[in-house]
Amino acid sequence: MSETLHPDAQQLRSLAAARMPYGKYAGRLLVDLPEPYVVWLVGNQLPDGLLGRQLLEIYEIKVNGLEGLLAPLISRDNL
């Protein structure tokens, strides 16, 4: 019997609201970071901790074209 993955709704909401804390893209939502930048971070300089895990999740979402999954969770009013 195969298991079905059920994403954690709170984790997805947190990911949709997460912002880059530093650098050229400081303040930008992680999901709005340019894909080449996210790919570079994952391959070269992924930070430790929560930010690193979130960037890795964003990487998986971006390289698989799944940004639309987070779109309903993003409040564009607070941008």
Biopython code that builds the backbone (N, CA, C, O; Angstrom):
import numpy as np
from Bio.PDB.StructureBuilder import StructureBuilder

atoms = [
    (1, "MET", "N", (0.848, -1.178, 0.000)),
    (1, "MET", "CA", (0.000, 0.000, 0.000)),
    (1, "MET", "C", (0.892, 1.241, 0.000)),
    (1, "MET", "O", (1.833, 1.326, 0.790)),
    (2, "SER", "N", (0.607, 2.191, -0.871)),
    (2, "SER", "CA", (1.411, 3.409, -0.947)),
    (2, "SER", "C", (0.852, 4.477, -0.011)),
    (2, "SER", "O", (-0.353, 4.557, 0.228)),
    (3, "GLU", "N", (1.757, 5.283, 0.505)),
    (3, "GLU", "CA", (1.363, 6.371, 1.383)),
    (3, "GLU", "C", (1.136, 7.629, 0.557)),
    (3, "GLU", "O", (1.839, 7.873, -0.423)),
    (4, "THR", "N", (0.159, 8.417, 0.953)),
    (4, "THR", "CA", (-0.097, 9.699, 0.323)),
    (4, "THR", "C", (0.494, 10.781, 1.205)),
    (4, "THR", "O", (0.275, 10.795, 2.417)),
    (5, "LEU", "N", (1.240, 11.681, 0.599)),
    (5, "LEU", "CA", (1.800, 12.791, 1.350)),
    (5, "LEU", "C", (0.751, 13.885, 1.514)),
    (5, "LEU", "O", (0.069, 14.256, 0.559)),
    (6, "HIS", "N", (0.635, 14.389, 2.723)),
    (6, "HIS", "CA", (-0.281, 15.481, 3.012)),
    (6, "HIS", "C", (0.544, 16.644, 3.541)),
    (6, "HIS", "O", (1.061, 16.573, 4.656)),
    (7, "PRO", "N", (0.676, 17.713, 2.764)),
    (7, "PRO", "CA", (1.473, 18.841, 3.223)),
    (7, "PRO", "C", (0.866, 19.469, 4.473)),
    (7, "PRO", "O", (-0.354, 19.516, 4.634)),
    (8, "ASP", "N", (1.726, 19.943, 5.340)),
    (8, "ASP", "CA", (1.315, 20.636, 6.549)),
    (8, "ASP", "C", (0.874, 22.046, 6.153)),
    (8, "ASP", "O", (1.679, 22.831, 5.653)),
    (9, "ALA", "N", (-0.389, 22.362, 6.372)),
    (9, "ALA", "CA", (-0.947, 23.647, 5.944)),
    (9, "ALA", "C", (-0.232, 24.818, 6.608)),
    (9, "ALA", "O", (0.036, 25.825, 5.952)),
    (10, "GLN", "N", (0.081, 24.704, 7.890)),
    (10, "GLN", "CA", (0.757, 25.795, 8.587)),
    (10, "GLN", "C", (2.164, 25.997, 8.030)),
    (10, "GLN", "O", (2.623, 27.131, 7.894)),
    (11, "GLN", "N", (2.836, 24.916, 7.712)),
    (11, "GLN", "CA", (4.180, 25.024, 7.134)),
    (11, "GLN", "C", (4.120, 25.708, 5.770)),
    (11, "GLN", "O", (4.985, 26.524, 5.452)),
    (12, "LEU", "N", (3.120, 25.390, 4.968)),
    (12, "LEU", "CA", (2.964, 26.038, 3.663)),
    (12, "LEU", "C", (2.643, 27.523, 3.823)),
    (12, "LEU", "O", (3.149, 28.347, 3.061)),
    (13, "ARG", "N", (1.806, 27.877, 4.806)),
    (13, "ARG", "CA", (1.509, 29.291, 5.054)),
    (13, "ARG", "C", (2.768, 30.032, 5.486)),
    (13, "ARG", "O", (3.010, 31.157, 5.051)),
    (14, "SER", "N", (3.571, 29.400, 6.343)),
    (14, "SER", "CA", (4.831, 30.011, 6.789)),
    (14, "SER", "C", (5.785, 30.194, 5.618)),
    (14, "SER", "O", (6.441, 31.229, 5.504)),
    (15, "LEU", "N", (5.863, 29.194, 4.750)),
    (15, "LEU", "CA", (6.735, 29.272, 3.582)),
    (15, "LEU", "C", (6.274, 30.384, 2.644)),
    (15, "LEU", "O", (7.097, 31.116, 2.094)),
    (16, "ALA", "N", (4.953, 30.513, 2.459)),
    (16, "ALA", "CA", (4.414, 31.551, 1.571)),
    (16, "ALA", "C", (4.697, 32.952, 2.110)),
    (16, "ALA", "O", (4.785, 33.902, 1.332)),
    (17, "ALA", "N", (4.841, 33.093, 3.425)),
    (17, "ALA", "CA", (5.073, 34.402, 4.043)),
    (17, "ALA", "C", (6.553, 34.690, 4.295)),
    (17, "ALA", "O", (6.906, 35.810, 4.663)),
    (18, "ALA", "N", (7.423, 33.697, 4.103)),
    (18, "ALA", "CA", (8.847, 33.852, 4.422)),
    (18, "ALA", "C", (9.524, 34.833, 3.476)),
    (18, "ALA", "O", (9.279, 34.837, 2.269)),
    (19, "ARG", "N", (10.375, 35.658, 4.053)),
    (19, "ARG", "CA", (11.096, 36.682, 3.287)),
    (19, "ARG", "C", (12.597, 36.481, 3.414)),
    (19, "ARG", "O", (13.093, 35.955, 4.410)),
    (20, "MET", "N", (13.298, 36.910, 2.391)),
    (20, "MET", "CA", (14.758, 36.873, 2.399)),
    (20, "MET", "C", (15.238, 37.943, 3.374)),
    (20, "MET", "O", (14.889, 39.114, 3.217)),
    (21, "PRO", "N", (16.030, 37.568, 4.376)),
    (21, "PRO", "CA", (16.409, 38.533, 5.411)),
    (21, "PRO", "C", (17.614, 39.415, 5.085)),
    (21, "PRO", "O", (17.876, 40.379, 5.804)),
    (22, "TYR", "N", (18.346, 39.109, 4.028)),
    (22, "TYR", "CA", (19.571, 39.864, 3.757)),
    (22, "TYR", "C", (19.907, 39.841, 2.273)),
    (22, "TYR", "O", (19.294, 39.125, 1.481)),
    (23, "GLY", "N", (20.907, 40.650, 1.925)),
    (23, "GLY", "CA", (21.424, 40.645, 0.559)),
    (23, "GLY", "C", (20.616, 41.473, -0.409)),
    (23, "GLY", "O", (19.745, 42.251, -0.021)),
    (24, "LYS", "N", (20.921, 41.287, -1.669)),
    (24, "LYS", "CA", (20.296, 42.034, -2.756)),
    (24, "LYS", "C", (18.767, 41.923, -2.743)),
    (24, "LYS", "O", (18.066, 42.863, -3.116)),
    (25, "TYR", "N", (18.263, 40.771, -2.312)),
    (25, "TYR", "CA", (16.829, 40.525, -2.337)),
    (25, "TYR", "C", (16.196, 40.609, -0.948)),
    (25, "TYR", "O", (15.132, 40.033, -0.720)),
    (26, "ALA", "N", (16.835, 41.315, -0.024)),
    (26, "ALA", "CA", (16.312, 41.459, 1.341)),
    (26, "ALA", "C", (14.878, 41.978, 1.309)),
    (26, "ALA", "O", (14.573, 42.939, 0.603)),
    (27, "GLY", "N", (14.009, 41.342, 2.072)),
    (27, "GLY", "CA", (12.615, 41.751, 2.164)),
    (27, "GLY", "C", (11.701, 41.105, 1.143)),
    (27, "GLY", "O", (10.480, 41.172, 1.284)),
    (28, "ARG", "N", (12.258, 40.486, 0.127)),
    (28, "ARG", "CA", (11.434, 39.858, -0.910)),
    (28, "ARG", "C", (10.948, 38.489, -0.421)),
    (28, "ARG", "O", (11.674, 37.768, 0.263)),
    (29, "LEU", "N", (9.708, 38.147, -0.785)),
    (29, "LEU", "CA", (9.206, 36.814, -0.469)),
    (29, "LEU", "C", (10.121, 35.773, -1.105)),
    (29, "LEU", "O", (10.591, 35.956, -2.228)),
    (30, "LEU", "N", (10.372, 34.677, -0.383)),
    (30, "LEU", "CA", (11.247, 33.634, -0.927)),
    (30, "LEU", "C", (10.702, 33.094, -2.244)),
    (30, "LEU", "O", (11.470, 32.800, -3.160)),
    (31, "VAL", "N", (9.398, 32.963, -2.343)),
    (31, "VAL", "CA", (8.807, 32.434, -3.571)),
    (31, "VAL", "C", (9.001, 33.386, -4.748)),
    (31, "VAL", "O", (8.917, 32.968, -5.903)),
    (32, "ASP", "N", (9.261, 34.666, -4.464)),
    (32, "ASP", "CA", (9.477, 35.649, -5.528)),
    (32, "ASP", "C", (10.948, 35.823, -5.893)),
    (32, "ASP", "O", (11.271, 36.616, -6.777)),
    (33, "LEU", "N", (11.840, 35.098, -5.229)),
    (33, "LEU", "CA", (13.258, 35.169, -5.599)),
    (33, "LEU", "C", (13.445, 34.611, -7.001)),
    (33, "LEU", "O", (12.755, 33.664, -7.378)),
    (34, "PRO", "N", (14.352, 35.170, -7.777)),
    (34, "PRO", "CA", (14.609, 34.621, -9.120)),
    (34, "PRO", "C", (15.118, 33.181, -9.021)),
    (34, "PRO", "O", (15.977, 32.868, -8.196)),
    (35, "GLU", "N", (14.582, 32.325, -9.863)),
    (35, "GLU", "CA", (14.974, 30.911, -9.830)),
    (35, "GLU", "C", (16.487, 30.714, -9.955)),
    (35, "GLU", "O", (17.040, 29.897, -9.219)),
    (36, "PRO", "N", (17.182, 31.424, -10.854)),
    (36, "PRO", "CA", (18.637, 31.211, -10.935)),
    (36, "PRO", "C", (19.360, 31.509, -9.617)),
    (36, "PRO", "O", (20.346, 30.849, -9.288)),
    (37, "TYR", "N", (18.876, 32.490, -8.872)),
    (37, "TYR", "CA", (19.474, 32.817, -7.574)),
    (37, "TYR", "C", (19.254, 31.686, -6.575)),
    (37, "TYR", "O", (20.172, 31.312, -5.845)),
    (38, "VAL", "N", (18.041, 31.145, -6.540)),
    (38, "VAL", "CA", (17.733, 30.034, -5.632)),
    (38, "VAL", "C", (18.568, 28.811, -6.004)),
    (38, "VAL", "O", (19.095, 28.128, -5.125)),
    (39, "VAL", "N", (18.691, 28.535, -7.289)),
    (39, "VAL", "CA", (19.511, 27.400, -7.743)),
    (39, "VAL", "C", (20.963, 27.602, -7.327)),
    (39, "VAL", "O", (21.623, 26.661, -6.887)),
    (40, "TRP", "N", (21.460, 28.825, -7.465)),
    (40, "TRP", "CA", (22.842, 29.115, -7.069)),
    (40, "TRP", "C", (23.026, 28.910, -5.569)),
    (40, "TRP", "O", (24.008, 28.300, -5.144)),
    (41, "LEU", "N", (22.090, 29.415, -4.762)),
    (41, "LEU", "CA", (22.187, 29.245, -3.309)),
    (41, "LEU", "C", (22.236, 27.773, -2.924)),
    (41, "LEU", "O", (23.066, 27.367, -2.111)),
    (42, "VAL", "N", (21.352, 26.977, -3.507)),
    (42, "VAL", "CA", (21.299, 25.557, -3.175)),
    (42, "VAL", "C", (22.600, 24.865, -3.569)),
    (42, "VAL", "O", (23.061, 23.970, -2.860)),
    (43, "GLY", "N", (23.192, 25.262, -4.680)),
    (43, "GLY", "CA", (24.420, 24.628, -5.144)),
    (43, "GLY", "C", (25.690, 25.148, -4.506)),
    (43, "GLY", "O", (26.725, 24.484, -4.567)),
    (44, "ASN", "N", (25.635, 26.328, -3.890)),
    (44, "ASN", "CA", (26.867, 26.952, -3.426)),
    (44, "ASN", "C", (26.884, 27.393, -1.969)),
    (44, "ASN", "O", (27.881, 27.180, -1.279)),
    (45, "GLN", "N", (25.826, 27.989, -1.493)),
    (45, "GLN", "CA", (25.918, 28.685, -0.222)),
    (45, "GLN", "C", (24.587, 28.694, 0.520)),
    (45, "GLN", "O", (24.137, 29.756, 0.952)),
    (46, "LEU", "N", (23.964, 27.567, 0.675)),
    (46, "LEU", "CA", (22.683, 27.495, 1.364)),
    (46, "LEU", "C", (22.898, 27.739, 2.855)),
    (46, "LEU", "O", (23.715, 27.055, 3.472)),
    (47, "PRO", "N", (22.181, 28.700, 3.450)),
    (47, "PRO", "CA", (22.374, 28.977, 4.875)),
    (47, "PRO", "C", (21.874, 27.825, 5.748)),
    (47, "PRO", "O", (21.081, 26.993, 5.308)),
    (48, "ASP", "N", (22.349, 27.796, 6.978)),
    (48, "ASP", "CA", (21.906, 26.785, 7.937)),
    (48, "ASP", "C", (20.537, 27.158, 8.492)),
    (48, "ASP", "O", (20.057, 28.273, 8.288)),
    (49, "GLY", "N", (19.927, 26.237, 9.180)),
    (49, "GLY", "CA", (18.704, 26.500, 9.924)),
    (49, "GLY", "C", (17.451, 26.587, 9.083)),
    (49, "GLY", "O", (17.372, 26.059, 7.974)),
    (50, "LEU", "N", (16.465, 27.281, 9.657)),
    (50, "LEU", "CA", (15.151, 27.388, 9.032)),
    (50, "LEU", "C", (15.224, 28.013, 7.645)),
    (50, "LEU", "O", (14.582, 27.525, 6.715)),
    (51, "LEU", "N", (15.994, 29.083, 7.493)),
    (51, "LEU", "CA", (16.083, 29.735, 6.183)),
    (51, "LEU", "C", (16.612, 28.765, 5.133)),
    (51, "LEU", "O", (16.093, 28.727, 4.017)),
    (52, "GLY", "N", (17.617, 27.993, 5.463)),
    (52, "GLY", "CA", (18.155, 27.017, 4.524)),
    (52, "GLY", "C", (17.123, 25.979, 4.124)),
    (52, "GLY", "O", (17.018, 25.614, 2.953)),
    (53, "ARG", "N", (16.360, 25.506, 5.104)),
    (53, "ARG", "CA", (15.309, 24.520, 4.803)),
    (53, "ARG", "C", (14.228, 25.133, 3.925)),
    (53, "ARG", "O", (13.738, 24.496, 2.992)),
    (54, "GLN", "N", (13.856, 26.386, 4.233)),
    (54, "GLN", "CA", (12.832, 27.043, 3.423)),
    (54, "GLN", "C", (13.318, 27.296, 2.005)),
    (54, "GLN", "O", (12.559, 27.126, 1.051)),
    (55, "LEU", "N", (14.566, 27.698, 1.856)),
    (55, "LEU", "CA", (15.108, 27.911, 0.507)),
    (55, "LEU", "C", (15.163, 26.607, -0.275)),
    (55, "LEU", "O", (14.930, 26.600, -1.484)),
    (56, "LEU", "N", (15.465, 25.514, 0.396)),
    (56, "LEU", "CA", (15.471, 24.216, -0.275)),
    (56, "LEU", "C", (14.059, 23.833, -0.722)),
    (56, "LEU", "O", (13.875, 23.279, -1.805)),
    (57, "GLU", "N", (13.066, 24.130, 0.116)),
    (57, "GLU", "CA", (11.672, 23.874, -0.271)),
    (57, "GLU", "C", (11.274, 24.745, -1.456)),
    (57, "GLU", "O", (10.627, 24.268, -2.388)),
    (58, "ILE", "N", (11.660, 26.025, -1.425)),
    (58, "ILE", "CA", (11.373, 26.932, -2.545)),
    (58, "ILE", "C", (12.060, 26.432, -3.812)),
    (58, "ILE", "O", (11.481, 26.488, -4.897)),
    (59, "TYR", "N", (13.286, 25.945, -3.678)),
    (59, "TYR", "CA", (14.011, 25.374, -4.813)),
    (59, "TYR", "C", (13.189, 24.252, -5.447)),
    (59, "TYR", "O", (12.980, 24.240, -6.660)),
    (60, "GLU", "N", (12.728, 23.319, -4.631)),
    (60, "GLU", "CA", (11.940, 22.188, -5.152)),
    (60, "GLU", "C", (10.664, 22.681, -5.829)),
    (60, "GLU", "O", (10.270, 22.161, -6.873)),
    (61, "ILE", "N", (10.032, 23.665, -5.245)),
    (61, "ILE", "CA", (8.806, 24.224, -5.828)),
    (61, "ILE", "C", (9.110, 24.878, -7.173)),
    (61, "ILE", "O", (8.396, 24.652, -8.150)),
    (62, "LYS", "N", (10.168, 25.688, -7.226)),
    (62, "LYS", "CA", (10.503, 26.413, -8.454)),
    (62, "LYS", "C", (10.951, 25.483, -9.579)),
    (62, "LYS", "O", (10.467, 25.608, -10.704)),
    (63, "VAL", "N", (11.862, 24.557, -9.301)),
    (63, "VAL", "CA", (12.373, 23.713, -10.385)),
    (63, "VAL", "C", (11.305, 22.760, -10.927)),
    (63, "VAL", "O", (11.437, 22.218, -12.025)),
    (64, "ASN", "N", (10.251, 22.567, -10.141)),
    (64, "ASN", "CA", (9.158, 21.716, -10.602)),
    (64, "ASN", "C", (7.945, 22.522, -11.072)),
    (64, "ASN", "O", (6.892, 21.956, -11.364)),
    (65, "GLY", "N", (8.102, 23.857, -11.144)),
    (65, "GLY", "CA", (7.033, 24.706, -11.667)),
    (65, "GLY", "C", (5.783, 24.729, -10.808)),
    (65, "GLY", "O", (4.675, 24.822, -11.335)),
    (66, "LEU", "N", (5.942, 24.646, -9.492)),
    (66, "LEU", "CA", (4.794, 24.537, -8.606)),
    (66, "LEU", "C", (4.503, 25.798, -7.797)),
    (66, "LEU", "O", (3.841, 25.727, -6.762)),
    (67, "GLU", "N", (4.988, 26.950, -8.256)),
    (67, "GLU", "CA", (4.772, 28.197, -7.528)),
    (67, "GLU", "C", (3.291, 28.475, -7.284)),
    (67, "GLU", "O", (2.929, 29.114, -6.296)),
    (68, "GLY", "N", (2.450, 28.000, -8.176)),
    (68, "GLY", "CA", (1.012, 28.198, -8.045)),
    (68, "GLY", "C", (0.427, 27.600, -6.780)),
    (68, "GLY", "O", (-0.639, 28.019, -6.328)),
    (69, "LEU", "N", (1.117, 26.621, -6.203)),
    (69, "LEU", "CA", (0.629, 26.026, -4.965)),
    (69, "LEU", "C", (0.631, 27.025, -3.818)),
    (69, "LEU", "O", (-0.226, 26.966, -2.936)),
    (70, "LEU", "N", (1.589, 27.937, -3.830)),
    (70, "LEU", "CA", (1.683, 28.920, -2.755)),
    (70, "LEU", "C", (0.882, 30.183, -3.043)),
    (70, "LEU", "O", (0.586, 30.945, -2.123)),
    (71, "ALA", "N", (0.529, 30.416, -4.296)),
    (71, "ALA", "CA", (-0.147, 31.652, -4.696)),
    (71, "ALA", "C", (-1.396, 31.948, -3.856)),
    (71, "ALA", "O", (-1.566, 33.095, -3.442)),
    (72, "PRO", "N", (-2.265, 30.993, -3.585)),
    (72, "PRO", "CA", (-3.454, 31.313, -2.793)),
    (72, "PRO", "C", (-3.135, 31.679, -1.339)),
    (72, "PRO", "O", (-3.976, 32.253, -0.646)),
    (73, "LEU", "N", (-1.939, 31.353, -0.880)),
    (73, "LEU", "CA", (-1.556, 31.608, 0.511)),
    (73, "LEU", "C", (-0.840, 32.929, 0.706)),
    (73, "LEU", "O", (-0.606, 33.356, 1.837)),
    (74, "ILE", "N", (-0.490, 33.584, -0.405)),
    (74, "ILE", "CA", (0.286, 34.819, -0.318)),
    (74, "ILE", "C", (-0.648, 36.012, -0.272)),
    (74, "ILE", "O", (-1.507, 36.193, -1.135)),
    (75, "SER", "N", (-0.457, 36.820, 0.758)),
    (75, "SER", "CA", (-1.231, 38.062, 0.886)),
    (75, "SER", "C", (-0.445, 39.165, 0.209)),
    (75, "SER", "O", (0.526, 39.666, 0.777)),
    (76, "ARG", "N", (-0.834, 39.548, -0.972)),
    (76, "ARG", "CA", (-0.135, 40.604, -1.723)),
    (76, "ARG", "C", (-0.457, 41.984, -1.156)),
    (76, "ARG", "O", (0.160, 42.969, -1.561)),
    (77, "ASP", "N", (-1.418, 42.077, -0.219)),
    (77, "ASP", "CA", (-1.767, 43.358, 0.389)),
    (77, "ASP", "C", (-0.627, 43.897, 1.254)),
    (77, "ASP", "O", (-0.485, 45.110, 1.409)),
    (78, "ASN", "N", (0.187, 42.998, 1.818)),
    (78, "ASN", "CA", (1.257, 43.407, 2.729)),
    (78, "ASN", "C", (2.602, 43.545, 2.052)),
    (78, "ASN", "O", (3.627, 43.601, 2.732)),
    (79, "LEU", "N", (2.628, 43.601, 0.735)),
    (79, "LEU", "CA", (3.896, 43.712, 0.020)),
    (79, "LEU", "C", (4.260, 45.135, -0.006)),
    (79, "LEU", "O", (5.299, 45.497, -0.557)),
]
sb = StructureBuilder()
sb.init_structure("model")
sb.init_model(0)
sb.init_chain("A")
sb.init_seg("    ")
for serial, (resi, resn, name, xyz) in enumerate(atoms, 1):
    if name == "N":
        sb.init_residue(resn, " ", resi, " ")
    sb.init_atom(name, np.array(xyz, "f"), 0.0, 1.0, " ", f" {name:<3s}", serial, name[0])
structure = sb.get_structure()
